[in-house]
Every structure is written in C-alpha cells, then in structure tokens.
Amino acid sequence: MTEPAKAAAAPKAALWEDFIDIFTSPSEVFRRREGSGFGMQLLIVTVLFGVLILGTKSLIQPVFDAEMARQTAQLLKAHPEITADKIQSQMAMGAKLAPIFIIVSIPISVMLTGLVLWMVGKIFESKQMAPTAIMVAAYAFVPRLLGTVVGAMIAYFSSPERLDGAARITVSLGALMDPDKTAPVLLALLTRVDLFTIWQTVLLGIGLQVTGRISKSNAYIAAVLVWLIGALPTVLGALRR
C-alpha cells in the first residue's frame, strides 16, 4: 500500500475531538496527527493551562504563601546579612509573577519533553521525527490539565494549614509527606510519583510506539527514561536547598 493510500485511509476528526479522544483512544489520536506538526496543539494546551492557572490562583494562594515563607526562612538562614524586609519585598513580587512564569514554562516544558522523547527513542531505533515527538508531548500534557483542576479542588476542600507545600495539591506520594520534615530530594521524587504525571508518561510511551514504530515494551522503557530525566531539574533544585 502506498503512503498516499495510507493517508487517505486515516480517520478524519476535528482538532477539538483529539482532546476528548486522548483520554479514550490515544493511539488513534497519535496516528491521525502524526504529520500535522505541533503548533496548534501546543497553543491550545498553553492557553488552557493559562486559563486554569489564573482561574484557580485564589484557591492555591496558600500554597504559594507557604512555599514563599519556606524560601524566605532558608534565605535568611543562608544570608543573615540580608534584611527580612528586603526579602519580603522580593518574595511579594515573585508571588505576583509566579503564575506568569508557570504559564510561560508550559510550552517550554512541552517542547523539551518532546525533544527528550525523540532523543531517547533513538536508543531504540525509533523512526519518530522531532516535530512529531513534540506533538506527542503536547497531547501527553492534557491529563495534567485535569490534574490542575483536581489540585484546585483539593485546595478548596483543604484547610489553609494543610496547604503547606506544593505537593499537597497533587495526587502523589509527596502529598502524604510533611514538607518541613521530609528531605527535599525525597519529597521531589515522591511528588513525581503522581497519578497525572504517570498518565502523561504512559501517553508518551503510546505516542512513541505509534509514531516511532517500535515495540510496546521498548516504548514504555523509553517513556520511563523520559520520566527519570524529567525528575532531574526538580531533584537538582532540591539539592541546592
């Protein structure tokens, strides 16, 4: 069968349907969008994250406050010559800009995840192209949109005292730990063992299998490697603390 015939046989669907089908038939989504590029998917995911982050900011504000207070205490301990007022001023500005930084980080995270998936896939002789890998990563981030909603719901039903760290609004092992009594590196790793991060990792494996034309076992091994590489920035940040 020729390539045009294959393309003609591919199922047709509107782009918005992908964001439903990714939950029910992800293989079909990756198959029909393999040659579509990643621009629109990346834009839609970024906009949706932006709406959710800004819309739920008031609910998760106690988490921001707790993290800022923890960072302030650590900074004062490391640099006692700095005045508390100066640090508080900087932290207040940081709290205002934090949602913007998070939104800006979304497309960067998607593209980096896609490029890492593409490079790791080459170990297993994947045929996947870099733009296709970024497309896969964009769809793989969709469950984390649901995770943002769940995090806001957790914050809504929790007391401000319990919202003492970012892990508290995740569905992860890290949510069970006291952020003031748990080693930062351990907390960072446990927070990666999260329902929606694991879901994302599974989708990366499915996408690599479909578009890279490699075996299921190799695709999932590659996805786990991507998960491990994705943990490095958080672990390194924890080590600095």
C-alpha positions as CSV (number, residue, x, y, z in Angstrom):
1,M,0.0,0.0,0.0
2,T,1.4,3.4,-0.9
3,E,1.8,6.3,1.5
4,P,-1.0,8.4,-0.1
5,A,-3.3,5.4,0.3
6,K,-2.4,5.1,3.9
7,A,-3.1,8.8,4.5
8,A,-6.4,8.5,2.7
9,A,-7.4,5.6,5.0
10,A,-6.6,7.6,8.2
11,P,-9.6,8.5,10.2
12,K,-10.7,12.1,10.0
13,A,-11.6,14.1,13.1
14,A,-11.7,17.8,14.1
15,L,-8.8,19.0,16.3
16,W,-11.1,19.6,19.3
17,E,-12.0,15.9,19.2
18,D,-8.4,15.0,19.9
19,F,-8.7,16.5,23.4
20,I,-11.5,14.0,24.1
21,D,-10.1,11.0,22.3
22,I,-6.8,11.4,24.0
23,F,-8.5,10.0,27.1
24,T,-10.2,7.1,25.4
25,S,-8.2,6.2,22.2
26,P,-4.8,7.9,22.4
27,S,-3.3,5.6,19.7
28,E,-5.8,6.9,17.2
29,V,-5.0,10.5,18.0
30,F,-1.3,10.0,17.5
31,R,-1.9,8.0,14.4
32,R,-4.1,10.6,12.7
33,R,-2.0,13.6,13.8
34,E,1.4,12.1,13.0
35,G,2.2,14.5,10.2
36,S,0.2,17.5,11.5
37,G,3.0,19.4,13.2
38,F,2.6,20.6,16.8
39,G,1.9,24.3,16.6
40,M,-1.9,24.3,17.2
41,Q,-1.7,21.6,19.8
42,L,1.0,23.5,21.7
43,L,-1.0,26.7,21.6
44,I,-4.2,25.1,22.8
45,V,-2.6,23.3,25.7
46,T,-0.8,26.5,26.7
47,V,-4.0,28.6,26.6
48,L,-5.9,26.0,28.6
49,F,-3.2,25.8,31.2
50,G,-3.2,29.6,31.4
51,V,-6.9,29.9,31.9
52,L,-6.9,27.2,34.6
53,I,-3.8,28.6,36.4
54,L,-5.2,32.2,36.5
55,G,-8.7,31.0,37.3
56,T,-7.6,28.9,40.3
57,K,-4.9,31.2,41.6
58,S,-7.0,32.3,44.6
59,L,-7.6,28.7,45.7
60,I,-4.0,27.7,45.7
61,Q,-2.7,31.0,47.1
62,P,-2.0,29.4,50.5
63,V,0.4,27.0,48.7
64,F,2.3,29.9,47.1
65,D,2.4,31.7,50.5
66,A,3.8,28.6,52.3
67,E,6.5,28.0,49.7
68,M,7.5,31.7,49.8
69,A,7.7,31.6,53.6
70,R,9.9,28.4,53.4
71,Q,12.2,30.0,50.9
72,T,12.4,33.2,52.9
73,A,13.4,31.3,56.0
74,Q,16.1,29.3,54.1
75,L,17.4,32.5,52.5
76,L,17.6,34.3,55.9
77,K,19.5,31.3,57.3
78,A,22.0,31.2,54.5
79,H,22.4,35.0,54.3
80,P,21.7,36.6,57.7
81,E,23.1,39.9,56.4
82,I,20.0,40.4,54.2
83,T,17.2,42.2,55.9
84,A,13.8,40.5,56.2
85,D,12.0,43.5,54.7
86,K,14.1,43.3,51.5
87,I,13.4,39.6,51.2
88,Q,9.7,40.0,51.8
89,S,9.6,42.7,49.1
90,Q,11.3,40.3,46.6
91,M,9.1,37.4,47.6
92,A,5.9,39.5,47.2
93,M,7.0,40.4,43.7
94,G,7.8,36.8,43.0
95,A,4.3,35.7,44.2
96,K,2.7,38.1,41.8
97,L,4.8,36.9,38.8
98,A,4.7,33.2,39.7
99,P,1.5,32.4,37.7
100,I,3.0,34.1,34.6
101,F,6.3,32.2,34.9
102,I,4.3,29.0,35.2
103,I,2.3,29.7,32.1
104,V,5.4,30.7,30.1
105,S,7.1,27.5,31.3
106,I,4.3,25.3,29.8
107,P,5.3,25.5,26.1
108,I,8.9,25.2,27.1
109,S,8.3,22.1,29.1
110,V,6.2,20.6,26.3
111,M,8.9,21.1,23.7
112,L,11.7,19.9,26.0
113,T,9.7,16.8,26.9
114,G,9.2,16.1,23.2
115,L,12.8,16.6,22.3
116,V,13.9,14.3,25.2
117,L,11.4,11.7,24.0
118,W,12.7,11.9,20.4
119,M,16.3,11.6,21.6
120,V,15.6,8.7,24.0
121,G,13.6,7.0,21.2
122,K,16.7,6.9,19.0
123,I,18.2,4.4,21.5
124,F,15.5,2.0,20.5
125,E,15.8,2.8,16.7
126,S,12.6,4.9,16.7
127,K,11.5,6.4,13.4
128,Q,9.8,9.3,15.1
129,M,10.7,12.8,13.9
130,A,11.4,15.7,16.4
131,P,8.2,17.7,15.5
132,T,6.1,14.5,15.9
133,A,7.6,13.9,19.3
134,I,6.7,17.5,20.4
135,M,3.1,16.8,19.1
136,V,3.0,13.6,21.2
137,A,4.3,15.6,24.2
138,A,1.6,18.3,23.8
139,Y,-1.2,15.7,23.9
140,A,0.5,13.9,26.8
141,F,0.2,17.1,28.8
142,V,-3.6,17.0,28.5
143,P,-4.1,14.8,31.6
144,R,-2.2,17.3,33.6
145,L,-4.9,19.9,32.8
146,L,-7.2,17.6,34.7
147,G,-4.5,17.4,37.4
148,T,-4.7,21.2,37.7
149,V,-8.4,21.0,38.2
150,V,-8.0,18.3,40.8
151,G,-5.4,20.3,42.6
152,A,-7.7,23.3,42.8
153,M,-10.5,21.0,44.2
154,I,-8.0,19.6,46.8
155,A,-7.2,23.2,47.8
156,Y,-10.8,24.2,48.0
157,F,-11.7,21.3,50.4
158,S,-8.5,21.7,52.5
159,S,-7.7,24.0,55.4
160,P,-5.1,26.7,54.8
161,E,-2.9,25.0,57.4
162,R,-2.7,21.8,55.4
163,L,-1.7,23.6,52.2
164,D,1.9,24.0,53.4
165,G,3.6,22.9,50.2
166,A,3.2,22.4,46.5
167,A,3.0,18.6,46.9
168,R,-0.2,18.9,48.9
169,I,-2.3,19.8,45.8
170,T,-1.1,16.8,43.9
171,V,-2.3,13.2,43.7
172,S,1.2,11.9,44.6
173,L,3.1,10.1,47.3
174,G,4.6,13.5,48.1
175,A,1.2,14.8,49.2
176,L,1.4,12.4,52.2
177,M,4.7,13.9,53.4
178,D,5.4,16.8,55.7
179,P,7.4,19.3,53.6
180,D,9.2,20.6,56.7
181,K,10.3,17.2,57.9
182,T,11.0,15.4,54.6
183,A,14.3,15.6,52.8
184,P,13.8,17.9,49.8
185,V,15.3,15.3,47.3
186,L,13.0,12.6,48.6
187,L,10.0,14.9,48.5
188,A,10.8,15.9,44.9
189,L,11.0,12.2,43.8
190,L,7.8,11.2,45.7
191,T,6.0,14.1,44.1
192,R,6.9,12.7,40.7
193,V,5.0,9.5,41.6
194,D,1.8,11.3,40.7
195,L,-1.3,10.0,39.1
196,F,-1.3,12.6,36.3
197,T,2.5,12.5,35.7
198,I,2.3,8.7,35.4
199,W,-0.7,9.1,33.0
200,Q,1.4,11.6,31.0
201,T,4.3,9.1,30.9
202,V,2.0,6.3,29.6
203,L,0.8,8.6,26.8
204,L,4.4,9.4,25.9
205,G,5.0,5.6,25.6
206,I,1.9,5.1,23.5
207,G,2.8,8.0,21.2
208,L,6.4,6.8,20.8
209,Q,5.2,3.3,19.9
210,V,2.7,4.5,17.3
211,T,4.8,7.2,15.7
212,G,8.2,5.7,16.2
213,R,7.2,2.2,15.1
214,I,8.9,0.4,17.9
215,S,7.7,-2.3,20.2
216,K,5.4,-1.6,23.1
217,S,8.0,-2.8,25.7
218,N,10.7,-0.5,24.2
219,A,8.3,2.4,24.0
220,Y,7.4,2.1,27.7
221,I,11.1,1.7,28.7
222,A,11.8,4.9,26.8
223,A,8.9,6.7,28.5
224,V,10.2,5.7,31.9
225,L,13.6,7.1,31.0
226,V,11.9,10.3,30.0
227,W,10.2,10.3,33.4
228,L,13.6,9.9,35.1
229,I,15.2,12.7,33.1
230,G,12.2,14.9,33.8
231,A,12.9,14.4,37.5
232,L,16.4,15.8,37.3
233,P,15.5,19.6,37.4
234,T,13.4,19.1,40.5
235,V,16.0,17.0,42.2
236,L,18.8,19.4,41.4
237,G,16.7,22.3,42.7
238,A,16.1,20.3,45.9
239,L,19.8,19.6,46.3
240,R,20.5,23.3,46.1
241,R,18.2,23.8,49.1
